């Protein structure tokens, strides 16, 4: 008995608060800060990031970019490696573009409709035909073909690169471990961050746009390919191996066919990300629909931007529906009435027939100019809705109030905090939700922002992200709860979320510029609208997956619907809610950065300025800071696998 009492004494002496892992982590961090903060404060002032701890990279980056530009046409590395890649990209895009133009509007529309018919049925085929014809009616046929040509080449290259990487990761544990952090990092990077490195090497133009798109769109194909190969049924693999099949035969006859669903899902994700990036890449000379939107936004011509934005949305919806139907096997159970040879034959016949009739090219007389009426509507909104609306105020008033009452105080508060306190907050959040390695990664990434000399612009961007995330989570979680509790509301909301999730990031800038003008508040509004669908979906799915037995037990004890939500559903859906927060942060950051094009300022403006003025030093430093900020936000909102399992 004495030994038992002695053994239990230390445990009783430990305060109850410190028995929690989170409290022990905070105590350890406080003790470490008590030692390090006075030392840092005595050597460096406690205000903004100390100038002594910054590294000026403008001179070496300017020298490097000057060397690249001076040697781009003479150095063997560019002549015999990058030059061949650039020429191959240009020739491929040009060949696809000329093929699309030769097929004419009738041939392209017929081929798209027949492919949709074969994959998903008549309804999607009619929708595809209407989508292509609408692009022509809006006067955007040629830009649509330019975007489609770039898309075809970029998607093919992304699929090949992603499949090869995924194949290696799916068959090799070592390569999988090596690729995982790289793919995780690439997943959180905003699309804008991919533009500057390729511009440095390939210059402004189609090759840089295609290669930036490939780098951005290949990771989902790689990740899902590896997932599909690793998830193959072991019993099937053992059966194939027992028949004496070689490793190559097992791969071709078992692993890859069993991973068909994941491969097609990877194709779907790659196509959607490639379209989003191809539109954003208009900033570096991609041309097509994205260039029309970019030029229209630069001149605040909302009508022209909308005329180019509608075809982008239609193209995104069609590509998403067709590839999603192929991945789900929608048409596998019905008889295949249309074969690929038949589809090609019909396409060629229509293309030749309309070419002989002289109607292969879309005529200007068939177009509908919507820019003027849209701009008139915008002018009316400016006169009647921007300000002076009784009781509720105008949209410009809302934007101004949000900037004055939310964005400015939040930015001022973050920039007022001593630099070491920001690092402590980041460390505490990352360590509470993960491990010490997670906290160390987040702190080093945040410190790198200061070292790069862009501490204050980064905090400005962070303030916009935090404000947008707060609004997104309030609206998204509330809507997700409503969708989880009402089947009718969920069915009504589903098509809206589908359309919003397929729209490229660039398109979201059009309506907010029309409603709010330019500035930081419109950039935040665009980010909220872009991130909202993902938060709603993840929240609703997490609440619907809560164990029905737990809810039934709560009902039997007389719990009300509100009590079931707060005491059962939300706690049990904790992992899904954390995932919703993480995805909301990543998606918000992507659009806040692009918001630099419409007055968002901060890091997004630095990147846009660097691209527009050829000041690659400014752009690359801002791009590196965006990467670091993305890592920080991801680490403080994404629990590690071990932590998630404990929480579950």
C-alpha positions in Angstrom: 0.0 0.0 0.0 2.9 2.4 0.8 4.4 1.8 -2.6 1.1 2.6 -4.3 0.8 5.8 -2.3 4.4 6.8 -3.1 3.9 6.1 -6.8 0.8 8.1 -7.1 2.0 11.2 -5.1 3.8 12.9 -8.0 0.7 12.6 -10.2 -1.4 14.3 -7.6 1.1 17.1 -7.1 0.8 18.0 -10.8 -1.7 20.9 -11.3 -4.8 19.8 -13.2 -4.3 22.4 -15.9 -0.8 21.1 -16.8 -2.2 17.6 -17.4 -3.4 18.9 -20.8 -0.9 18.6 -23.7 -1.8 22.0 -25.0 -1.2 23.7 -21.6 2.2 22.0 -21.3 3.2 23.2 -24.8 2.2 26.8 -24.0 4.1 26.6 -20.7 7.3 25.4 -22.5 6.9 28.1 -25.1 6.4 30.7 -22.4 9.6 29.6 -20.6 11.5 29.7 -23.9 10.2 33.2 -24.7 11.1 34.4 -21.2 14.7 33.6 -22.1 14.9 34.6 -25.7 12.6 37.7 -25.9 14.7 39.9 -23.5 17.9 39.0 -25.4 16.2 39.9 -28.8 14.7 43.1 -27.3 18.0 44.3 -25.9 19.8 43.9 -29.2 17.0 44.8 -31.7 14.1 47.2 -31.2 10.8 45.6 -30.4 8.8 47.3 -33.2 8.7 46.2 -36.8 11.2 43.6 -38.1 14.8 44.9 -37.4 16.6 46.2 -40.5 19.7 44.5 -39.3 18.1 41.1 -39.8 17.0 41.7 -43.4 18.9 40.6 -46.5 18.7 42.8 -49.5 18.2 40.5 -52.5 17.4 43.1 -55.0 21.0 43.4 -56.3 21.8 39.7 -56.7 18.3 39.0 -58.2 18.6 42.0 -60.6 22.1 40.7 -61.6 20.7 37.2 -62.1 17.8 38.4 -64.1 20.1 40.6 -66.2 22.4 37.7 -66.8 19.5 35.5 -67.9 18.1 38.2 -70.3 21.6 38.9 -71.7 22.4 35.2 -72.3 18.9 33.9 -73.3 19.8 34.0 -77.0 23.5 32.8 -76.7 24.1 30.5 -73.7 24.1 26.8 -74.5 21.7 26.1 -71.6 19.1 28.2 -73.3 19.9 27.4 -76.8 20.0 23.6 -76.5 17.6 22.9 -73.6 15.2 25.7 -72.7 15.1 26.9 -76.3 14.0 23.4 -77.5 11.4 23.3 -74.8 10.1 26.7 -75.8 10.0 25.9 -79.5 8.2 22.6 -78.8 5.6 24.4 -76.8 5.1 27.1 -79.4 4.8 24.6 -82.2 2.4 22.4 -80.3 0.1 25.2 -79.3 0.1 26.6 -82.8 -0.6 23.2 -84.3 -3.6 22.7 -82.0 -4.8 26.3 -82.6 -4.7 25.9 -86.4 -6.4 22.6 -86.2 -9.3 24.1 -84.2 -9.5 27.0 -86.6 -9.5 24.6 -89.6 -12.3 22.6 -88.0 -14.4 25.7 -87.7 -17.1 26.5 -85.3 -19.3 23.6 -86.6 -16.6 21.0 -86.3 -15.4 22.0 -82.9 -19.0 22.3 -81.5 -19.9 18.9 -83.1 -16.9 17.1 -81.7 -17.4 18.6 -78.2 -21.1 17.6 -78.2 -20.3 14.1 -79.4 -17.7 13.5 -76.8 -20.1 14.7 -74.1 -22.8 12.4 -75.5 -20.5 9.4 -75.4 -19.4 10.1 -71.9 -22.5 11.4 -70.1 -25.5 11.4 -72.4 -27.7 13.6 -74.5 -28.4 16.3 -71.9 -24.7 17.2 -71.4 -24.2 17.0 -75.2 -26.8 19.7 -75.7 -25.3 21.8 -72.9 -21.9 21.5 -74.5 -23.1 22.6 -77.9 -25.0 25.6 -76.3 -21.8 26.5 -74.4 -19.6 26.6 -77.5 -22.2 28.5 -79.6 -22.6 31.0 -76.7 -18.8 31.7 -76.9 -19.3 32.6 -80.6 -22.4 34.7 -80.0 -20.5 36.8 -77.5 -17.8 37.4 -80.1 -15.2 35.3 -78.3 -14.8 32.4 -80.7 -11.2 33.1 -81.6 -10.0 33.9 -78.0 -11.8 30.7 -76.9 -9.9 28.7 -79.4 -6.7 30.3 -78.2 -7.4 29.4 -74.6 -8.5 25.9 -75.6 -5.3 25.3 -77.7 -3.1 26.3 -74.7 -5.3 24.1 -72.5 -4.9 21.0 -74.6 -1.1 21.3 -74.7 -0.8 22.2 -71.0 -3.2 19.4 -69.8 -1.4 16.7 -71.9 2.0 17.8 -70.5 0.6 18.0 -67.0 -1.0 14.6 -67.2 2.3 13.0 -68.5 4.4 14.7 -65.8 1.9 14.0 -63.1 1.4 10.4 -64.1 5.1 9.7 -64.2 5.7 11.2 -60.7 2.6 9.5 -59.3 3.7 6.2 -60.8 7.1 6.5 -59.1 5.5 7.5 -55.8 2.9 4.8 -56.0 5.6 2.1 -56.5 8.4 3.5 -54.2 7.9 4.4 -50.6 11.1 6.4 -50.6 10.0 8.5 -53.6 6.6 8.9 -52.0 8.1 10.3 -48.8 10.4 12.6 -50.8 7.5 13.9 -53.0 4.9 14.4 -50.3 6.3 17.6 -48.8 7.0 19.0 -52.2 3.4 18.4 -53.3 2.1 19.7 -50.0 4.0 22.9 -50.5 2.9 23.3 -54.1 -0.7 22.8 -53.1 -0.7 25.8 -50.8 1.0 28.2 -53.2 -1.1 30.8 -54.9 -1.2 30.6 -58.7 0.5 34.0 -59.0 3.6 32.7 -57.3 4.3 30.3 -60.3 4.5 33.0 -62.9 7.7 34.8 -62.0 10.2 31.9 -62.1 9.1 30.8 -65.6 9.1 34.4 -66.8 12.7 34.8 -65.7 13.7 31.8 -67.8 11.3 31.9 -70.8 10.3 35.6 -70.9 6.8 36.8 -71.6 4.8 34.7 -74.0 3.1 31.4 -74.6 5.9 29.1 -73.5 6.1 30.7 -70.0 2.3 30.5 -69.7 2.2 26.8 -70.7 5.0 25.8 -68.4 3.6 27.7 -65.4 0.3 26.0 -66.0 2.1 22.6 -66.1 3.9 23.2 -62.8 0.6 24.3 -61.2 -1.6 21.6 -62.6 0.6 18.5 -62.5 0.5 17.9 -58.6 -3.1 16.7 -58.4 -2.5 14.2 -61.1 0.7 13.0 -59.3 -1.0 12.8 -55.9 -4.1 10.9 -57.2 -2.1 8.5 -59.3 0.0 7.5 -56.3 -3.2 7.2 -54.2 -4.8 5.0 -56.8 -1.8 2.7 -57.2 -1.3 2.3 -53.5 -5.0 1.7 -52.9 -5.2 -1.3 -55.3 -7.0 -4.3 -53.9 -4.2 -6.6 -52.4 -6.2 -9.8 -53.1 -6.4 -8.9 -56.9 -2.7 -8.2 -56.9 -1.9 -11.5 -55.2 -4.1 -13.4 -57.6 -2.3 -11.8 -60.6 1.1 -12.6 -59.0 0.1 -16.2 -58.4 -0.5 -16.6 -62.1 3.2 -15.8 -62.7 2.8 -12.2 -63.9 5.9 -10.0 -64.0 6.1 -6.7 -62.2 5.4 -4.9 -65.5 2.4 -7.1 -66.3 1.0 -6.6 -62.8 1.2 -2.8 -63.3 -0.4 -2.8 -66.7 -3.1 -5.4 -66.1 -4.0 -4.9 -62.4 -2.7 -1.8 -60.7 -3.5 0.8 -63.4 -6.9 -0.6 -64.3 -7.8 -0.7 -60.6 -6.8 2.9 -60.2 -8.9 4.1 -63.1 -11.3 6.1 -60.9 -8.5 8.0 -59.2 -6.7 8.6 -62.6 -9.8 10.1 -64.1 -10.4 12.2 -61.0 -6.8 13.4 -61.3 -7.5 14.3 -64.9 -10.5 16.3 -63.9 -8.6 18.2 -61.2 -5.7 18.8 -63.6 -8.0 20.2 -66.3 -9.7 22.6 -63.8 -6.5 23.8 -62.4 -4.9 24.2 -65.8 -7.9 26.3 -67.0 -7.6 28.5 -63.9 -3.9 28.9 -64.4 -4.2 29.5 -68.2 -6.6 32.4 -67.5 -4.3 33.9 -64.8 -1.3 33.4 -67.1 -2.7 36.0 -69.4 -0.7 38.4 -67.3 2.5 37.0 -68.8 1.2 36.8 -72.4 -0.9 33.7 -72.6 -3.5 35.5 -74.8 -7.0 34.2 -75.3 -9.9 34.8 -72.9 -7.8 35.6 -69.9 -6.1 38.4 -71.8 -9.5 39.9 -72.7 -10.5 39.8 -69.0 -7.2 41.3 -67.9 -7.2 44.1 -70.4 -10.9 44.9 -69.5 -10.2 44.9 -65.8 -7.2 47.2 -66.3 -9.5 49.7 -67.9 -12.4 49.0 -65.6 -14.5 47.9 -68.6 -16.8 45.6 -66.8 -18.9 44.8 -69.9 -15.9 43.6 -71.9 -14.7 41.6 -68.9 -18.0 39.9 -68.5 -18.2 39.1 -72.3 -14.9 37.3 -71.9 -15.7 35.9 -68.4 -18.9 34.1 -69.5 -17.1 31.8 -72.0 -14.5 31.0 -69.3 -17.2 29.9 -67.0 -19.0 27.9 -69.7 -15.7 26.2 -70.7 -15.0 25.4 -67.1 -18.4 23.9 -66.5 -18.3 21.8 -69.7 -14.8 20.4 -69.0 -15.7 19.7 -65.4 -18.9 17.9 -66.2 -17.5 15.8 -69.0 -14.4 14.7 -67.1 -16.3 14.1 -63.8 -18.8 11.9 -65.7 -16.0 9.9 -67.2 -14.4 9.5 -63.7 -17.7 8.3 -62.2 -18.5 5.9 -65.0 -21.8 7.6 -65.7 -22.2 6.0 -69.1 -20.7 2.6 -68.5 -24.0 0.8 -67.9 -25.8 2.1 -71.1 -24.9 0.9 -74.6 -22.3 2.9 -76.4 -24.0 4.2 -79.4 -21.3 6.6 -80.5 -17.7 5.4 -81.2 -14.7 7.6 -81.5 -14.3 6.9 -85.3 -17.9 8.0 -85.8 -17.3 11.2 -83.8 -14.2 12.0 -85.8 -15.9 11.3 -89.1 -18.9 13.6 -88.2 -16.5 16.3 -87.1 -14.4 16.1 -90.3 -17.6 16.0 -92.5 -19.1 19.1 -90.9 -15.8 21.0 -91.0 -15.3 20.3 -94.7 -19.0 21.0 -95.5 -19.0 24.4 -93.8 -15.6 25.2 -95.2 -16.9 24.6 -98.7 -19.9 26.7 -98.0 -17.7 29.6 -96.7 -19.2 29.5 -93.2 -16.4 27.8 -91.2 -15.4 31.0 -89.4 -17.8 32.6 -87.0 -19.3 35.7 -88.7 -19.4 39.0 -87.0 -23.0 39.3 -87.9 -23.8 36.4 -85.6 -22.4 38.1 -82.5 -24.2 39.9 -79.7 -22.5 42.9 -78.1 -23.3 42.7 -74.4 -20.5 45.1 -73.3 -22.5 48.3 -73.9 -25.7 47.2 -72.0 -23.6 45.8 -69.2 -21.6 49.0 -68.9 -24.9 51.0 -68.9 -26.1 48.8 -66.0 -22.8 49.4 -64.2 -23.2 53.1 -64.7 -26.7 52.9 -63.3 -25.4 50.9 -60.3 -22.7 53.5 -59.8 -25.3 56.3 -59.8 -28.0 54.5 -57.6 -26.4 51.7 -55.7 -22.8 52.8 -54.9 -23.9 55.2 -52.2 -26.9 57.0 -50.9 -29.3 54.0 -50.7 -31.7 54.7 -47.8 -31.2 52.6 -44.6 -28.7 50.0 -45.9 -26.3 52.3 -47.7 -24.6 51.6 -51.0 -22.0 49.0 -52.0 -19.3 51.7 -52.0 -20.3 52.6 -48.5 -20.1 49.0 -47.4 -16.6 48.6 -48.9 -15.5 51.9 -47.3 -16.9 50.9 -43.9 -15.4 47.4 -44.1 -12.0 49.0 -45.0 -12.2 51.6 -42.2 -13.6 49.4 -39.5 -12.1 46.0 -40.2 -9.2 46.0 -42.6 -7.4 49.2 -41.4 -7.6 48.3 -37.7 -6.5 44.7 -38.4 -3.6 45.8 -40.5 -2.6 48.5 -38.0 -2.8 46.0 -35.1 -0.7 43.4 -36.9 1.9 46.0 -37.9 1.9 47.5 -34.4 2.8 44.1 -32.8 6.5 43.6 -32.0 8.0 41.2 -34.5 8.9 38.7 -31.9 5.3 38.5 -30.6 4.1 37.6 -34.1 6.6 34.8 -34.2 5.4 33.6 -30.7 1.8 33.7 -31.9 2.6 31.7 -35.0 4.6 29.2 -32.9 1.8 28.8 -30.3 -0.9 28.2 -32.9 1.2 25.8 -35.0 2.4 23.8 -31.9 -1.1 23.6 -30.4 -2.5 22.1 -33.6 0.6 20.0 -34.6 4.0 19.1 -33.4 7.2 21.0 -32.6 8.3 20.4 -36.1 5.2 22.0 -37.4 5.8 25.0 -35.2 9.5 25.2 -36.2 8.5 25.2 -39.9 5.9 27.9 -39.4 8.3 30.1 -37.4 11.1 29.8 -39.9 8.7 30.6 -42.7 7.4 33.7 -40.9 11.0 34.8 -40.1 12.0 34.4 -43.7 9.4 37.0 -44.6 11.1 39.5 -42.3 14.6 38.5 -43.7 13.3 39.2 -47.2 12.5 42.8 -46.2 8.7 42.6 -46.9 7.4 42.4 -43.3 4.8 45.2 -43.5 3.4 44.3 -46.9 3.1 40.7 -45.8 1.2 41.7 -42.6 -1.1 43.8 -44.8 -1.8 40.7 -46.9 -2.2 38.6 -43.7 -4.8 41.2 -42.5 -6.8 40.8 -45.7 -6.6 37.0 -45.5 -7.7 36.9 -41.8 -10.7 39.3 -42.5 -11.7 37.2 -45.6 -11.3 33.9 -43.7 -13.5 35.2 -40.8 -16.3 36.2 -43.1 -15.9 33.0 -45.1 -16.1 30.8 -42.1 -19.1 32.6 -40.6 -21.1 32.4 -43.9 -19.7 29.0 -44.9 -20.3 27.1 -41.7 -23.7 28.6 -41.2 -24.7 27.6 -44.8 -23.1 24.2 -44.4 -25.1 23.6 -41.2 -28.3 24.6 -43.0 -27.5 22.3 -45.9 -26.7 19.4 -43.6 -30.0 19.8 -41.8 -32.2 20.2 -44.8 -32.1 17.9 -47.9 -34.2 20.4 -49.9 -31.9 23.3 -49.2 -28.9 21.1 -50.0 -30.4 20.0 -53.4 -31.1 23.7 -54.3 -27.6 24.8 -53.2 -25.7 22.0 -55.0 -25.8 23.4 -58.6 -24.8 26.8 -57.3 -21.8 25.4 -55.5 -20.9 23.3 -58.6 -20.8 26.4 -60.8 -18.9 28.5 -58.3 -16.3 25.7 -57.7 -15.5 25.4 -61.4 -15.1 29.1 -62.1 -11.4 30.2 -62.4 -10.1 32.6 -59.8 -9.7 35.5 -62.2 -13.4 35.5 -63.0 -14.4 36.4 -59.4 -12.8 39.8 -59.9 -15.4 40.9 -62.5 -18.6 41.1 -60.3 -16.8 42.6 -57.3 -15.3 45.4 -59.4 -18.8 46.1 -60.8 -20.3 46.2 -57.4 -17.5 47.8 -55.2 -15.0 49.4 -57.6 -11.3 48.8 -56.8 -9.5 48.5 -53.5 -8.8 46.1 -50.7 -12.4 45.4 -49.8 -13.3 44.2 -53.3 -10.2 41.9 -53.2 -11.5 40.5 -49.9 -15.0 40.1 -51.3 -13.7 38.1 -54.3 -11.7 35.9 -52.0 -14.8 35.2 -49.8 -16.9 34.2 -52.8 -14.2 32.0 -54.2 -13.5 30.1 -50.9 -17.1 29.9 -49.7 -18.2 26.8 -51.8 -15.4 24.6 -50.4 -16.2 25.6 -46.8 -19.9 24.9 -47.3 -19.3 21.5 -48.9 -16.8 20.3 -46.3 -18.9 21.5 -43.4 -22.1 19.9 -44.7 -20.3 16.6 -45.5 -18.7 16.5 -42.0 -22.0 17.0 -40.2 -23.8 14.5 -42.4 -21.2 11.8 -41.6 -21.7 12.1 -37.8 -22.6 8.7 -36.3 -26.5 8.4 -36.4 -26.4 6.4 -33.2 -25.0 9.3 -31.3 -27.7 11.6 -32.6 -30.4 9.0 -31.8 -29.1 8.6 -28.3 -29.2 12.4 -27.8 -32.8 12.5 -29.1 -33.8 9.7 -26.7 -32.5 11.8 -23.8 -34.7 14.8 -24.9 -32.0 16.9 -26.5 -33.3 19.7 -28.8 -32.1 20.2 -32.3 -29.9 23.1 -31.2 -28.4 20.9 -28.4 -27.7 18.1 -30.8 -25.9 20.5 -33.1 -23.7 22.2 -30.5 -23.1 19.2 -28.2 -23.0 16.3 -30.7 -22.6 17.2 -34.4 -20.1 20.0 -34.2 -17.7 18.3 -31.7 -17.8 15.0 -33.7 -17.3 16.9 -37.0 -14.2 18.6 -35.6 -11.8 17.2 -38.2 -14.0 18.3 -41.1 -14.3 21.7 -39.6 -10.5 22.0 -39.3 -10.2 20.9 -42.9 -12.8 23.6 -43.9 -10.7 26.2 -42.1 -7.5 25.0 -43.8 -9.1 25.0 -47.3 -10.7 28.3 -46.7 -7.4 29.9 -45.7 -5.5 28.4 -48.7 -8.2 29.5 -51.2 -8.6 33.0 -49.7 -4.9 33.6 -49.9 -4.9 32.7 -53.6 -7.5 35.3 -54.5 -6.3 38.0 -52.1 -3.0 37.8 -54.0 -4.7 38.2 -57.4 -6.7 41.1 -55.8 -3.5 43.1 -56.3 -4.7 43.6 -59.8 -7.8 45.5 -58.6 -6.3 47.6 -55.9 -5.6 45.0 -53.2 -2.1 46.3 -52.7 0.5 44.5 -50.5 2.2 41.4 -51.9 -0.2 41.0 -54.7 0.6 44.5 -56.0 4.3 43.8 -55.8 4.0 40.7 -57.9 1.8 42.4 -60.5 4.2 45.4 -60.5 7.2 43.1 -61.0 5.5 41.3 -63.9 4.2 44.5 -65.6 7.4 46.5 -65.2 9.9 43.7 -65.7 11.2 44.3 -62.2 11.8 40.7 -61.4 13.7 41.4 -58.2 10.6 43.0 -56.6 8.3 40.3 -58.0 10.5 37.4 -57.0 10.9 38.7 -53.4 7.1 39.2 -53.1 6.6 35.7 -54.6 8.9 34.1 -52.1 7.1 36.0 -49.3 3.8 34.6 -50.6 5.2 31.1 -50.5 6.3 31.6 -46.9 3.0 33.1 -45.9 1.2 30.2 -47.5 3.3 27.8 -45.5 2.6 29.6 -42.3 -1.1 29.7 -42.8 -1.2 26.1 -43.9 0.8 24.9 -40.8 -1.3 26.8 -38.3 -4.6 25.5 -39.7 -3.7 21.9 -40.7 -3.4 19.3 -37.9 -0.8 16.6 -38.3 -1.9 13.1 -38.9 -1.0 12.0 -35.4 -2.8 15.0 -33.8 -5.9 14.3 -36.0 -6.0 10.7 -34.9 -5.9 11.7 -31.3 -8.7 14.3 -31.8 -10.8 11.6 -33.5 
